[in-house]
């Protein structure tokens, strides 16, 4: 079989594209990985910088489930740390689906916490309480700062589920009494 120059150039371009595309996409994934590492590092000290780093990532370029889950979790964390209360469960869903069965205990614990937070923002207090309870009892390794946040959020949820209460003052003796609803 004899090729003319035009066919040879077309074949050469096709081969080059096939060889270069995985290298180019892995460079993009490396850059996304680096940006996620940076965001995670500065999340507590400079949450605005973490959010900016995450927003510079093209989420559609993330090819693997672990990458999408980590991005989802970090993005939800950054929104929360910047006082942006999202009610869109699609933001945390990739992390919830992945970390339910995979990943480190640290990422699982964070996922349950932020899943519960987003559910709370949606007004779904019972589901949020279940997510926070699942996180609390299923994890074997705890970080004290996350546990503190978990307990504060869980307290707010349970108070929201209770009937409104009023503080009665009986001659200096104070007593909580539930109002009838």
N, C-alpha and C positions, 0 to 999 in steps of 0.2 A: 504494500500500500504506500503510495507516494503522496506526501503532503505538500501543498503549495505554501507560500509564505503567509498568507492570510489565515489559513487553517492552523498553521504552527503558532502564530501570534495569539489566536483565540484560545488554543489549547494551553499555551504558556500562561496566559492571564487566568484561566480557570484553575490551573494547578497552583499558581501563586495565591489566588484568592482562598483556595482551600487550605493552604499552608499558613497564610498570614492571619486569617480570621480568628482562629483559636488563640493565637498569640496576642492579637489586639484586644480580644474580649477579656483575656486573663489579665492584661494590664489594667483595663477598666475595673475589673473585680479587685485587683490589688489596691487600686486607688480607693475604691469604695471601702475595702477592709481597713485601710489606713485611716480614712475619714471616720469610720465607725469607732476605731480604737481611740482616736483623738476625742471624739464626742463623749465616749464613755469615761475617758480620763478627766475631762473638764466638767462633766455633768453637774457636780455638786458645787464647784467653785464658780463656774461661769456658764450657767445654763443657756444664756443667750448665744454664746459661742458654740455650744453643743448643738443647739437647734439650727444655727446657720450652717454648720458643717454637715448635718444630716440633710438639710434641705438642698444642699449642693449635689447630693447623690441622685442619680437617675434611678429611681426604684425599679423601673422596668428592666434595667440592665442586670439586676440581681438574679442569677440563674438558679441557684440551689435553694432548697428549703431552709437550711440553716442560716444562709445569708439573709433571706427575706424575713425569717423569724427574728434574727438579731436586730435588723433594721427596724422592724415593726415595734419591738420592745423598746429600743433606744429612742425612737421617735415619740412613742407614747410617753416615755419618761421625760423627754425634753419638753414636750407640751405641758405636762403636769408641773415641772419645775419652773416653767415660765408663766404659771398661773393661767394657762389656757385650758379650760375644762372642755374636753371633747366629748361629744355624745355619740360619735360615730364608731360603732363597734368594729367596723372594717379596718380601722387603724391598728387595733390590737389583735385581730383575728389570726393573722399568720403566726404570730408568736404563741397564741393560745393553742392553735392546732399542733404546732411543732413541739413546744415545751411540755405539753401534756404527757408525752411519751419519751421525749429525748432531752438531751442537754443536761447541764450541771444543776445541782440543787439550788445554787445561787440564782441562776436564770429562771428556774421553775418558780422559785419563791417570788422573784420580782414580777414574773408574768401573772401569777395569781393575784398579787397585790394590785397591779395596774389594771388587770381585767376587772377586779372588784371596784376599783376607782371609776373606771369608765362606766360600768353598770350603774354605779351610784349616781354618776352625772346624768344618766338616762332616766333616773327616778325608779329604777328597778331594785329596790332595797333588799328584797328577799334573795334574789339571785346574787347580788353583790355580797350579802352576808355569807352565802354558801361558798362563793369563790374565796373570800377572805378566810373562812373557817377551814376550807380545804387546804389552803396555803399554810395555815398555822399548824395543822396536825400532820400533814404529809411530809414536811421538810424535816430533815434530821440535822442540818447544819444551819444555824441562824446567825445573822449579823444583827447586832443590837440596834443599830439605827433603823433598819428595816422593821424590826419587831416593834420598836416604839411607834413608828408610823402606822404599822398594822393595827396595833391596839387602839391608838387614838381614832383611826378611821372606823374600826369595828365598834368602838364605843358610840361614835356619832350615829352609826347605822342603827344600832340597837335602841338608842334613845329615840331615833326617828320612827322606829317601829312601835314604840310604846305609845300609849295614850298620853295626851298632854297632861302635865302635872302642874299644880300650883303649890307654892310654899305658903303654908298657913302659920301665923304667928299667934300662939296662945300664951299671952302674958310672958313673953320671953322664951317659951318653949316652941321651937320651930319644928314643923312636921310637913313632909311631902304628902299630898293627897291627890290622887288621880281625879281629873275632872271627868264627868260623864259626857260622852260625845253623842 
